[in-house]
Amino acid sequence: MAIVAILLLPVVTMLLYGMDRTEDWLARGPQPPRHARGRHLRLIHGGRRQTAAPAGQGEAGTEAA
């Protein structure tokens, strides 16, 4: 009986390890979508609110002396 227990020990060890990995795999949450990774640029809502002044025209109150 001890020989059978010793021979079954590696099988039981692999079974417990496999069940642990499977449980962790099933319990973890979904991964974020591929397009939502942090390395991409993020657009700011309502970025530029005023249109740029044409080249050569500055504000009336800021003249260089």
Residue, then its C-alpha position, 0 to 999 in steps of 0.5 A: m500500500a505504501i508503494v501505491a501511495i508513493l507512485l500516486l504522489p506525483v500524479v496527485t501533485m500535478l493534479l493539484y497544481g493544474m487545478d490551482r492554475t485553472e482556478d486562477w485562470l477562471a477567477r481573474g478578470p477580463q483583460p483590457p481591450r488591446h486598443a485601450r493600452g496606456r501607450h496610446l495618445r489620449l484626446i482631450h475632450g473640447g481641446r482647442r476652443q478658439t480658432a488660431a489667428p492667421a499668421g502675421q496678425g497678433e492681438a491689438g494690445t500686444e505690440a513690440a516696442 
